[in-house]
Amino acid sequence: MLKFKHMLAFCAVMLCAFGAHAERLKDIASISGVRSNQLIGYGLVVGLNGTGDQTTQTPFTLQTFNNMLAQFGIKVPSGTGTVQLKNVAAVSIHADLPPFAKPGQVVDITVSSIGNSKSLRGGSLLMTPLKGIDGNVYAIAQGNLVVGGFDAEGRDGSKITVNVPSAGRIPGGATVERAVPSGFNQGNSLTLNLNRPDFTTAKRIVDKVNDLLGPGVAQAVDGGSVRVTAPMDPSQRVDYLSILENLEIDPGQAVAKVIINSRTGTIVIGQNVKVSPAAVTHGSLTVTITEDPIVSQPGAFSNGQTAVVPRSRVNAEQEAKPMFKFGPGTTLDEIVRAVNQVGAAPGDLMAILEALKQAGALQADLIVI
């Protein structure tokens, strides 16, 4: 025990000697088994100002409301017909349960309408159990909603909507009732999973850990995981990881990528994108077709009939664009400068990048989303 504490103290001192031109291990990797878990629930929001579900169109809202009343010993007479509830809405609730969350702690929740409620503004969520994928209840949600949007409608049908009024959040709206079992304290080793798998980064993590703690402490499983030996005692394991997660690692360079969003025209070019020698010209051809029919009138007393003679005018215009040339090893800055010189729009730039990729001149992965 004492020997291990002395080793941790030595490691803490050694960390001060590492440069700051790198990323912390905690920023580029996560510990296997230490993760958040998603929770979901179904409940009712009450207290709405006439913007709740139209229960004639959403019968599940009325059914849920009647089931809630039955739990309090209230039974709605069967002959009352369909009850119209204007201040109640059926909602879904979801939350992320963070790792190591303990009973009694609170988490934020998101509440979303699943019926035809116009707005959840001013509503309160009734007590709702939140379940995990295994069906167990891990938290209880309840509270007043915070809604960022609003909706207003006039009698003449005019309407204005800002943001999304049919969803909101409750900060600290769920209380944890059950802790999720974690494998953090099991076994004599821990696995570090890289956020962006890379063989170079994995090797550098292994080298840095072994240089600090000794040969064989860290071993690369593959390009995305590194296994490190860890003490069995939970307290020592926490101290051990506090040292490891602050190690500064110089990650490998990312794969060169060009991301194109064809719907919005957004183009993102990575830092390592290069272009082989190529010459590019890009022009736009505009074809205009105008229909101008001519009405032909027959002469007087000729027994002829009026006729419509079609007349079309076709005009083609080719916009001249200069050619620009990429030299060997052209970088991102040079690509942007060359494209800006010809005044290419986002759509033109997409066509240029796709053509360069097809020609084998774009040294990057072209991803269209």
Protein Blocks (a to p, Z undefined) as FASTA:
>chain_A
ZZmmmmmmmmmmmmmmpcfbbcdfklmcccehiacdddddddddehiehiaccfklmmml
mmmmmmmmmmnopacdfklopaddfkbccddddddddehiaehiacddddddfblcfbfg
hiacdddddddfkopafbdcedddddfbdcdddfkopacdehjfkbccdehkaccfbdcd
dfklgcjbdcdddfbgcfklmmmmmmmmmmmnoghkaccfblmbccddddfblklmmmmm
mmmmmpccddddddddddddfknopacddfklccddddddddddddddddddddddddeh
klpacdddddddddddddddddddddehiafklmmmmmmmnopafklmmmmmmmmmmnop
agcddddZZ
